[in-house]
Amino acid sequence: MKLDESKILYDRSREVFPGGVNSPVRAFGSVGGTPVFVKRANGSHIYDEDGNEYIDYVDSWGPCILGHGCEPVIRAVQEACADGLSFGAPTRKELTLGEMIKACLPSMEMMRMVSSGTEAVMSAIRAARGYTGRNKIVKFKGCYHGHSDGLLVKAGSGALTGSAPDSAGVPRSYTKHTLLADYNSRESVTRLFGQHPGKIAAVVVEPVAANMGLVPPQPGFLEFLREITTRNGAVLIFDEVITGFRMGLGGAQGYYHVTPDLTTLGKIVGGGMPMGVYGGRREIMEAVSPLGKVYQAGTLSGNPIATAAGIATLKILMEGPELYDELNAKADRLTAALAAALPKAQVNRAGSLFSVFFTEQPVTDYESALTSDTGLYGRYFHYLLENGIYTAPSQFEILFLSVAHTQEDMEKTCRVIEAAAREVK
């Protein structure tokens, strides 16, 4: 496989962008080599600047659940563009999308649209603090909630990949109210509530951790978080930027039957366009301006292009719930192939979301995720890439399936996985 054009573009990009990229994990920092510069995509495939074709399991990090270039979504965006790109004023489309989200996620009694998942989580935490009058929040090691200052403490995703869980440029005072717990550890959460009685505003959690690789909640863990936050008057925030509409129309909260106070969404809710949403209990959201004193605003919030894409995407999902059965069947096939080919590795899964860890130790939290052999993962990644399979360029990201992945895609992927297991050491 030749990547001549990607190499030229990468060299030029390093003169313009830090590390040659506009998001750290794209730099291939943990797997080595030259980042693939994507030129176009269609269905389940992406095509790079050198003309190479790949089966894509990144799906733009989640939102392309219907596949790239889904015709109804593209048509909705084109029609919306013809009417204007942004108005900075209310539109019918944002109301329509909001009502669709509420129908799928009844816990979101009232919501606010924003432009990214980072903005959604940042705003939800501000709302929780304003509502409770408290400052401290609990987050979990290895869970990533965007790059806002107060949350870059033992973060996952690109921060974990780069071995820099704490970001430079974040004053200590910004994180002094951020308390760290261990994912799947009831004891660590109980201890923090005991140490800070009446001071914790919120617990924010990925209900399925998906930024240290895929780590599902252990039985009863989410129910425990629901109980302890209720008992202590704290707000429970589910960060469903990845799991929302991926694990089903009801997200992870519907999948596990645990209702949070606030939910954050991103990626998929805009049908692949830049968008995020946060919302939940009416009395909490009424603390947000202009009704309350918690200020948050954005010119592009609920913009007509993103809402058009989101409406088209959710319409297809709401009218075709059987699509989730298809995604789960595809995940069955791929995870079975991974488990058979890599018996010493760990294959974690929740719904159609999954990842493989190159460690013999079960992965249930941040510390066990760190036992993975990242060098071996890098060699495995490149074998797949050179054989036309595009997966996450990091041990600590997950794989996404789309409706557009075909049986032929599945068969080829399984063959390449089996070959990789023989060849990569």
C-alpha positions as CSV (number, residue, x, y, z in Angstrom):
1,M,0.0,0.0,0.0
2,K,1.4,3.4,-1.0
3,L,0.7,6.5,1.1
4,D,2.9,8.9,-0.9
5,E,0.2,11.6,-1.2
6,S,-0.7,11.3,2.5
7,K,3.0,11.7,3.4
8,I,3.3,14.8,1.4
9,L,0.1,16.3,2.9
10,Y,1.2,15.3,6.4
11,D,4.6,17.0,6.0
12,R,2.8,20.2,4.8
13,S,0.3,20.0,7.6
14,R,2.9,19.9,10.3
15,E,3.9,23.4,9.2
16,V,0.4,24.6,9.7
17,F,-1.2,22.5,12.6
18,P,0.3,21.2,15.9
19,G,1.5,17.7,15.1
20,G,0.0,18.1,11.6
21,V,-3.6,17.4,12.8
22,N,-6.6,19.1,14.3
23,S,-7.3,16.4,16.9
24,P,-4.5,14.5,18.6
25,V,-5.5,10.9,18.0
26,R,-5.4,11.5,14.2
27,A,-1.6,11.9,14.4
28,F,-1.1,8.1,14.7
29,G,1.1,9.0,17.7
30,S,0.5,5.7,19.6
31,V,0.7,3.4,16.5
32,G,3.4,5.2,14.4
33,G,3.4,5.8,10.7
34,T,1.8,8.3,8.5
35,P,-1.8,9.3,9.1
36,V,-4.2,8.4,6.3
37,F,-5.6,11.6,4.6
38,V,-9.2,10.7,3.7
39,K,-10.5,12.1,0.4
40,R,-14.1,10.8,0.4
41,A,-16.4,8.1,1.9
42,N,-19.4,6.1,0.8
43,G,-21.4,3.6,2.8
44,S,-19.0,1.6,4.9
45,H,-15.9,2.5,3.0
46,I,-13.4,5.4,3.0
47,Y,-10.9,6.4,0.3
48,D,-7.6,8.1,0.9
49,E,-5.7,10.7,-1.2
50,D,-3.6,7.8,-2.7
51,G,-6.7,6.0,-3.9
52,N,-6.6,3.3,-1.3
53,E,-9.9,1.9,-0.1
54,Y,-10.7,0.8,3.4
55,I,-13.6,-0.7,5.3
56,D,-14.2,1.9,8.0
57,Y,-14.8,1.0,11.6
58,V,-14.2,4.5,13.0
59,D,-17.4,6.0,11.4
60,S,-16.2,9.5,12.2
61,W,-16.0,8.3,15.9
62,G,-19.6,7.3,16.0
63,P,-22.1,9.5,14.2
64,C,-22.2,7.6,10.9
65,I,-24.5,4.9,12.2
66,L,-26.3,4.9,8.8
67,G,-23.0,4.8,6.9
68,H,-21.2,7.6,5.0
69,G,-23.1,9.7,2.6
70,C,-26.6,8.3,3.6
71,E,-28.8,9.7,0.8
72,P,-31.7,11.0,2.9
73,V,-29.3,12.8,5.3
74,I,-27.2,14.3,2.5
75,R,-30.4,15.5,0.7
76,A,-31.7,17.0,4.0
77,V,-28.4,18.9,4.4
78,Q,-28.4,20.1,0.8
79,E,-32.0,21.4,1.0
80,A,-31.2,23.2,4.3
81,C,-28.1,24.8,2.8
82,A,-30.3,26.3,0.1
83,D,-32.3,28.2,2.7
84,G,-29.2,29.6,4.5
85,L,-26.4,28.3,6.7
86,S,-27.1,30.1,10.0
87,F,-29.6,32.6,11.3
88,G,-28.8,33.0,15.0
89,A,-32.5,32.8,15.6
90,P,-35.1,30.1,16.5
91,T,-36.1,27.6,13.8
92,R,-38.8,25.0,13.3
93,K,-36.0,22.3,12.7
94,E,-34.5,22.7,16.2
95,L,-37.9,22.3,17.8
96,T,-38.6,19.2,15.7
97,L,-35.3,17.6,16.6
98,G,-35.8,18.4,20.2
99,E,-39.2,16.8,20.3
100,M,-37.7,13.7,18.6
101,I,-34.9,13.5,21.2
102,K,-37.4,13.8,24.0
103,A,-39.6,11.1,22.6
104,C,-36.6,8.7,22.6
105,L,-35.1,9.9,25.9
106,P,-38.0,10.9,28.2
107,S,-35.5,11.8,30.9
108,M,-34.6,14.9,28.8
109,E,-37.7,16.8,29.8
110,M,-36.0,20.1,28.8
111,M,-32.8,20.5,26.8
112,R,-30.4,23.0,25.2
113,M,-28.6,22.5,21.9
114,V,-25.0,23.4,21.6
115,S,-22.2,22.7,19.0
116,S,-20.1,19.9,20.4
117,G,-20.0,17.1,23.0
118,T,-17.4,19.1,25.0
119,E,-19.7,22.1,25.2
120,A,-22.6,19.9,26.2
121,V,-20.8,18.3,29.2
122,M,-19.2,21.6,30.2
123,S,-22.7,23.2,30.2
124,A,-24.4,20.3,32.0
125,I,-21.9,20.5,34.9
126,R,-22.4,24.3,35.1
127,A,-26.1,23.7,35.3
128,A,-25.7,21.1,38.0
129,R,-23.5,23.4,40.0
130,G,-26.0,26.3,39.6
131,Y,-28.9,24.2,40.6
132,T,-27.3,22.6,43.7
133,G,-25.3,25.6,44.8
134,R,-22.3,23.2,45.2
135,N,-18.9,23.2,43.5
136,K,-17.4,19.8,43.6
137,I,-17.9,17.1,40.9
138,V,-16.9,13.5,40.7
139,K,-15.5,12.0,37.5
140,F,-14.0,8.6,36.8
141,K,-10.4,7.8,35.8
142,G,-10.2,7.1,32.1
143,C,-13.5,8.6,31.3
144,Y,-13.3,11.4,28.8
145,H,-15.8,14.2,28.8
146,G,-14.3,16.7,26.3
147,H,-11.4,19.0,26.7
148,S,-12.8,21.7,29.1
149,D,-10.4,22.6,31.8
150,G,-12.1,21.2,34.8
151,L,-12.5,17.7,33.3
152,L,-8.9,17.0,31.9
153,V,-8.0,15.0,35.0
154,K,-7.1,11.4,34.4
155,A,-9.0,11.7,31.1
156,G,-9.2,8.9,28.5
157,S,-9.2,9.1,24.7
158,G,-6.4,11.1,23.1
159,A,-5.1,12.2,26.5
160,L,-4.7,8.6,27.6
161,T,-3.1,7.7,24.3
162,G,-0.5,10.4,24.6
163,S,0.4,9.4,28.2
164,A,-0.6,12.9,29.3
165,P,-3.8,12.5,31.3
166,D,-3.4,15.9,32.8
167,S,-3.1,18.8,30.3
168,A,-0.6,21.6,30.5
169,G,-2.2,25.0,30.5
170,V,-4.9,24.0,33.0
171,P,-4.4,25.9,36.3
172,R,-4.6,23.8,39.4
173,S,-7.4,26.0,40.7
174,Y,-9.6,24.9,37.7
175,T,-9.5,21.3,38.8
176,K,-9.4,21.6,42.6
177,H,-13.1,20.8,42.7
178,T,-12.8,17.7,40.5
179,L,-12.8,14.6,42.5
180,L,-11.5,11.3,41.0
181,A,-13.2,7.9,41.5
182,D,-12.4,4.5,39.9
183,Y,-14.8,3.3,37.3
184,N,-16.8,0.3,38.4
185,S,-15.7,0.9,42.1
186,R,-18.5,1.6,44.5
187,E,-16.1,2.0,47.3
188,S,-14.2,4.9,45.7
189,V,-17.4,6.8,45.1
190,T,-18.7,6.1,48.6
191,R,-15.4,7.4,50.1
192,L,-15.6,10.7,48.2
193,F,-19.2,11.4,49.3
194,G,-18.0,10.6,52.9
195,Q,-15.1,12.9,52.6
196,H,-17.1,15.8,51.1
197,P,-20.5,15.7,52.7
198,G,-23.0,18.2,51.2
199,K,-20.4,19.6,48.8
200,I,-20.7,17.4,45.7
201,A,-22.8,18.9,42.9
202,A,-22.7,16.1,40.4
203,V,-21.3,12.8,39.4
204,V,-20.5,12.7,35.7
205,V,-19.9,9.3,34.0
206,E,-19.8,7.6,30.7
207,P,-22.5,4.9,31.4
208,V,-20.4,2.7,29.2
209,A,-16.8,3.8,29.4
210,A,-15.6,4.2,25.8
211,N,-12.5,6.4,25.9
212,M,-10.1,3.9,27.6
213,G,-11.3,1.3,25.2
214,L,-14.7,-0.2,25.8
215,V,-15.4,-0.9,29.4
216,P,-19.0,-1.8,30.3
217,P,-20.4,-1.1,33.7
218,Q,-20.4,-4.0,36.1
219,P,-23.9,-5.2,37.2
220,G,-25.4,-2.8,39.6
221,F,-22.8,-0.1,39.2
222,L,-25.1,2.4,37.4
223,E,-27.9,1.6,39.8
224,F,-25.5,2.4,42.7
225,L,-24.6,5.8,41.2
226,R,-28.3,6.5,40.9
227,E,-29.0,5.7,44.5
228,I,-26.0,7.5,46.1
229,T,-26.5,10.7,44.1
230,T,-30.2,10.8,45.0
231,R,-29.4,10.1,48.7
232,N,-26.8,12.9,48.8
233,G,-28.7,15.5,46.7
234,A,-26.2,15.4,43.8
235,V,-27.0,15.4,40.1
236,L,-26.3,12.3,38.1
237,I,-25.0,13.1,34.6
238,F,-24.8,10.5,31.9
239,D,-22.3,11.5,29.2
240,E,-23.9,9.7,26.3
241,V,-21.9,11.5,23.6
242,I,-20.9,8.0,22.3
243,T,-23.6,5.8,23.6
244,G,-26.6,8.0,22.8
245,F,-28.6,6.5,19.9
246,R,-25.8,4.0,19.4
247,M,-27.0,1.4,22.0
248,G,-30.6,1.9,21.0
249,L,-33.1,4.7,20.7
250,G,-33.0,5.1,24.5
251,G,-29.2,5.2,24.7
252,A,-27.3,3.5,27.5
253,Q,-30.0,4.7,30.0
254,G,-32.6,2.8,28.1
255,Y,-30.3,-0.2,27.7
256,Y,-29.5,-0.5,31.4
257,H,-32.8,1.0,32.7
258,V,-31.2,3.6,34.8
259,T,-32.5,7.2,34.6
260,P,-30.0,10.1,35.1
261,D,-30.8,13.7,36.0
262,L,-29.0,15.1,33.1
263,T,-27.8,13.7,29.8
264,T,-25.3,14.9,27.3
265,L,-25.4,14.0,23.6
266,G,-23.2,14.7,20.6
267,K,-21.9,13.3,17.3
268,I,-24.9,11.2,16.2
269,V,-27.6,13.7,17.2
270,G,-26.4,16.0,14.5
271,G,-26.3,13.2,11.9
272,G,-22.5,13.8,11.5
273,M,-22.6,17.6,11.6
274,P,-21.1,19.5,14.5
275,M,-23.7,19.4,17.3
276,G,-24.3,18.6,21.0
277,V,-27.3,18.6,23.4
278,Y,-27.6,18.6,27.1
279,G,-30.8,18.3,29.1
280,G,-32.7,16.5,31.7
281,R,-35.0,17.2,34.6
282,R,-37.1,20.3,34.1
283,E,-36.3,21.9,37.4
284,I,-32.5,21.7,36.7
285,M,-32.7,23.0,33.2
286,E,-34.9,25.9,34.3
287,A,-31.8,27.1,36.2
288,V,-30.3,27.9,32.7
289,S,-30.6,31.3,31.2
290,P,-32.9,33.0,30.2
291,L,-35.1,31.3,32.8
292,G,-32.3,31.0,35.5
293,K,-29.0,32.4,36.4
294,V,-26.7,29.7,34.8
295,Y,-25.4,31.5,31.7
296,Q,-24.8,29.6,28.4
297,A,-25.1,30.8,24.8
298,G,-24.0,30.0,21.3
299,T,-24.6,31.6,17.9
300,L,-24.5,28.2,16.1
301,S,-26.5,26.3,18.7
302,G,-29.3,24.4,17.0
303,N,-28.2,25.6,13.6
304,P,-30.4,24.7,10.7
305,I,-27.8,22.5,8.9
306,A,-27.0,20.2,11.8
307,T,-30.6,20.0,12.9
308,A,-31.6,19.0,9.4
309,A,-29.0,16.2,9.4
310,G,-30.1,15.1,12.9
311,I,-33.8,15.0,12.0
312,A,-33.1,12.8,8.9
313,T,-30.9,10.5,10.9
314,L,-33.2,10.0,13.9
315,K,-36.2,9.6,11.6
316,I,-34.6,6.6,10.0
317,L,-33.6,5.1,13.3
318,M,-37.0,5.7,14.9
319,E,-38.8,4.1,11.9
320,G,-36.4,1.2,11.8
321,P,-35.7,-0.1,15.3
322,E,-34.7,-3.5,13.7
323,L,-31.6,-1.7,12.5
324,Y,-30.2,-2.1,16.0
325,D,-30.7,-5.9,15.8
326,E,-28.7,-5.9,12.5
327,L,-25.9,-3.9,14.2
328,N,-25.8,-6.3,17.1
329,A,-25.7,-9.3,14.8
330,K,-22.7,-7.8,13.0
331,A,-21.0,-7.1,16.4
332,D,-21.7,-10.8,17.3
333,R,-19.8,-11.9,14.2
334,L,-16.8,-9.6,14.6
335,T,-16.3,-10.1,18.4
336,A,-16.5,-13.9,17.9
337,A,-13.8,-13.6,15.3
338,L,-11.6,-11.5,17.5
339,A,-12.1,-13.8,20.5
340,A,-11.2,-16.9,18.4
341,A,-8.2,-15.4,16.7
342,L,-6.8,-13.6,19.8
343,P,-7.5,-16.0,22.7
344,K,-5.1,-14.2,25.1
345,A,-6.6,-10.7,24.4
346,Q,-9.7,-9.2,26.0
347,V,-12.7,-8.4,23.8
348,N,-15.1,-6.0,25.6
349,R,-18.5,-5.2,24.3
350,A,-21.7,-3.4,25.1
351,G,-24.5,-3.5,22.4
352,S,-22.8,-3.1,19.1
353,L,-19.8,-1.1,20.6
354,F,-16.7,-3.1,21.2
355,S,-12.9,-3.1,21.4
356,V,-10.0,-5.5,21.8
357,F,-7.3,-5.1,24.5
358,F,-3.9,-6.7,24.1
359,T,-3.7,-7.9,27.7
360,E,-4.4,-11.2,29.4
361,Q,-6.0,-9.4,32.3
362,P,-9.7,-8.7,32.3
363,V,-10.3,-5.0,31.7
364,T,-12.8,-3.4,34.1
365,D,-11.3,0.0,34.8
366,Y,-8.6,2.5,34.0
367,E,-5.7,0.7,35.7
368,S,-6.5,-2.7,34.0
369,A,-6.8,-0.9,30.6
370,L,-3.3,0.4,31.1
371,T,-1.9,-3.2,31.2
372,S,-2.5,-3.4,27.4
373,D,0.5,-3.9,25.1
374,T,0.2,-0.8,23.0
375,G,3.1,-1.8,20.9
376,L,1.4,-5.0,19.9
377,Y,-1.8,-3.1,19.2
378,G,0.2,-0.7,16.9
379,R,1.5,-3.6,14.8
380,Y,-2.0,-5.2,14.7
381,F,-3.5,-1.8,13.6
382,H,-1.0,-1.5,10.7
383,Y,-1.6,-5.0,9.5
384,L,-5.3,-4.3,9.3
385,L,-4.7,-0.9,7.7
386,E,-2.4,-2.4,5.0
387,N,-5.1,-4.9,4.2
388,G,-7.8,-2.4,3.8
389,I,-9.4,-2.3,7.3
390,Y,-9.5,1.1,9.0
391,T,-9.8,0.9,12.8
392,A,-9.0,3.4,15.6
393,P,-5.3,4.4,15.6
394,S,-5.2,3.9,19.4
395,Q,-5.5,1.0,21.8
396,F,-7.8,3.2,23.9
397,E,-10.6,3.9,21.4
398,I,-13.4,1.7,20.3
399,L,-14.9,0.3,17.0
400,F,-18.1,1.4,15.5
401,L,-20.4,-0.4,13.1
402,S,-22.9,1.1,10.6
403,V,-26.0,-0.1,8.9
404,A,-24.0,0.1,5.7
405,H,-21.5,-2.6,6.6
406,T,-22.2,-5.6,4.4
407,Q,-21.8,-9.3,4.7
408,E,-18.9,-9.0,2.3
409,D,-17.3,-6.4,4.6
410,M,-17.8,-8.8,7.6
411,E,-16.2,-11.7,5.7
412,K,-13.2,-9.8,4.6
413,T,-12.7,-8.3,8.1
414,C,-12.8,-11.7,9.7
415,R,-10.3,-13.1,7.3
416,V,-7.9,-10.2,7.9
417,I,-8.3,-10.5,11.7
418,E,-7.4,-14.2,11.5
419,A,-4.4,-13.5,9.3
420,A,-3.3,-10.7,11.7
421,A,-3.4,-13.1,14.6
422,R,-1.0,-15.4,12.7
423,E,1.4,-12.7,11.4
424,V,1.6,-10.0,14.2
425,K,3.8,-10.8,17.1
